[in-house]
Structures are given as structure tokens and as C-alpha cells.
Amino acid sequence: MVADLSERMDELVALHVKENGVTIRQAMAFHVGYSISHLQYFADLARTYEFERSGPQLSYPTLASGIVRREPIGVVAGIVPWNFPLLLAVWKLGPALAAGNTIVLKPDEKTRSPCSNWPSPQNEPGCRKVSSTSSPAPAKKSEPRLAAHPDVRKIAFTGSTAVGREISKLAAENIKKVTLELGGKGPNIVLAEADITSAVDGALFACFLYAGQACESGTRLLLPESLHDEFVDRLVQRAATIKVGDPRNSTPTSARSSPPSNTPGSWTTSKSARRKAQPSRSAANPHRNTVRAGALGAPDHLHRCHARHAHRP
């Protein structure tokens, strides 16, 4: 499977750019590159993990020795969100298959292509028969069914807190194992002794990587009053240099500039764009100071429909 994904890297990168709006650089290094290396990690772990080991010697109530044996659970359901489809699928599929389980993978219907057509590992020499399948059905129908189905013995879900709460309730009806990775964002905290130059770049990276569409995106910033004015001024100056362009363009804007013309990429859907832009609009109330505001829509120099959800920082 690792070799197959490596051979298809260009294809998978193109699919991420097309469906997610992520830039070529981010798709190649993070979405696909990490997926391959992490899947290799799980493959290596399957060869070395101690699935059975001797337990402690017992003297009471009778002389005995124990064995700790870790066996497959059975059918595992992996539910994957739209923002990192392949990588999060690997995080669920890799451990499940390495432990000998069958997995039903449910990708988000907006980004199903990167998770489709998985290679068949049982055809490889020396590989025991394992099973995986991908279900592109609508989330409102398939996710509750997987959570409630008695033959599914574990749910691994990444997504919103509201959906995770419902999955947990349904899974409790037949006492299946549940792993929930739910949404939520914490602020970046800058201390008074921080290097401002590094902290400004770090704050922008945390906020605008993948256009702020990650659960760990640092879209809030806590500053000491002693740094506030200088930090905000530098933040605005650096934000003004961020370029928005076609995610398919990986060419730098000039020979001396390090960031390409498409640094953050696009938002995945118009719904996401409207939701992400809401804090910018609410920030214009009388109790806040707006130092730089973005706008919905593609930049003036970009007219391709592919970037219709781009955000102008």
C-alpha cells in the first residue's frame, strides 16, 4: 500500500488541490507526504508490536502464569472529515489493518476522491488477508448507521463536537469502543520575552496555514499589553505580503521571494468561506478595532472559477 501511494503521489496531489483547494506545496508535503510516511510507520509497527506477551506469575489462589493477548476487535468504522481526507484516513486505516481488523472508511462526500480506490494489500506476497472498504454515502445517513450498527465494534471519528456527541450516544446503545477527535481551537499565546519577529511569523503561519481550516488553527492571539501595539503593527505588515492565487500555481512570485503566489490556498466550500468570514464582519463593531479586513471572493488578478472561494487577507 505504501509503494502504491508513493507511485500515485502526483495523482493524489492533484486530487487534493482540486477538491480541497490546498496548494501544491501543502498537498505534496503534508497531505500526501505525511500520509505515506505515517502509513509506513504503522506497517513497521505491525512487524514489531508485541501482540502477545507473558503476564505475571500468580501464586494465589493457585500457581499460574498469565498471557496478555491483543486480538482484533472486528469491524472498525473510520469517519474522516473533508479538511485532511487522506492523512486522517491513514490514521484510522493504518492501525486498524495492522491489528488485523476490517475497516469501513467513511470519507466526507465533498472530498471523497483522495480516499477512493485504495490498493489491495492481500495481493502482496506474504501479506495476510485484510479487508477495507470506502463508503461515499451522505453523512446524515451513513454515520448514524455505522455508529448504531451492532456488527461495528469500534468507531474512530474526526469532526465536529455536535456530531461526535451524537455518535457517542448511538455507540453507547451497543457498548462499542469509540475514539473521538473533535473540533476546537485554542489561542496562540505570546509571552513578554518572546522574539517578536519569530512570533509574528509563527502567528501568521498558525492562522493562515490551509486558510485556517484546521482544528488547531491559531485564529486568536493573546498578547501582553507591553507588546500589543508593536506586535499588531508588524502582524498587519506581514499579513499584507501574503499572496492569494490559484492553488495549482507553485511558482514563486519572483526570483527573490520565498513564498509562492498562493500561500494560504482556497477555502474548500462556499459554506466554509461564509462561516470563516463571519468573525471578520463581526469584528467591525464599535467595541473592536479593525486593523486589516479581508473580503470574500477571488483577488482581482485571479479569474479562474477554481479559486472562487479564495479569501483576500
Secondary structure as GFF3:
##gff-version 3
##sequence-region A 1 313
A	DSSP	alpha_helix	2	7	.	.	.	ID=ss1
A	DSSP	alpha_helix	9	20	.	.	.	ID=ss2
A	DSSP	alpha_helix	24	26	.	.	.	ID=ss3
A	DSSP	pi_helix	27	32	.	.	.	ID=ss4
A	DSSP	alpha_helix	33	48	.	.	.	ID=ss5
A	DSSP	beta_strand	52	58	.	.	.	ID=ss6
A	DSSP	beta_strand	64	69	.	.	.	ID=ss7
A	DSSP	beta_strand	75	79	.	.	.	ID=ss8
A	DSSP	alpha_helix	85	98	.	.	.	ID=ss9
A	DSSP	beta_strand	102	106	.	.	.	ID=ss10
A	DSSP	three_ten_helix	109	111	.	.	.	ID=ss11
A	DSSP	three_ten_helix	113	115	.	.	.	ID=ss12
A	DSSP	three_ten_helix	121	123	.	.	.	ID=ss13
A	DSSP	beta_strand	131	134	.	.	.	ID=ss14
A	DSSP	alpha_helix	139	148	.	.	.	ID=ss15
A	DSSP	beta_strand	152	159	.	.	.	ID=ss16
A	DSSP	alpha_helix	161	172	.	.	.	ID=ss17
A	DSSP	beta_strand	177	182	.	.	.	ID=ss18
A	DSSP	beta_strand	188	189	.	.	.	ID=ss19
A	DSSP	alpha_helix	196	208	.	.	.	ID=ss20
A	DSSP	three_ten_helix	209	212	.	.	.	ID=ss21
A	DSSP	beta_strand	221	222	.	.	.	ID=ss22
A	DSSP	alpha_helix	225	239	.	.	.	ID=ss23
A	DSSP	alpha_helix	270	282	.	.	.	ID=ss24
A	DSSP	beta_strand	295	296	.	.	.	ID=ss25
A	DSSP	three_ten_helix	305	307	.	.	.	ID=ss26
A	DSSP	beta_strand	311	312	.	.	.	ID=ss27
###
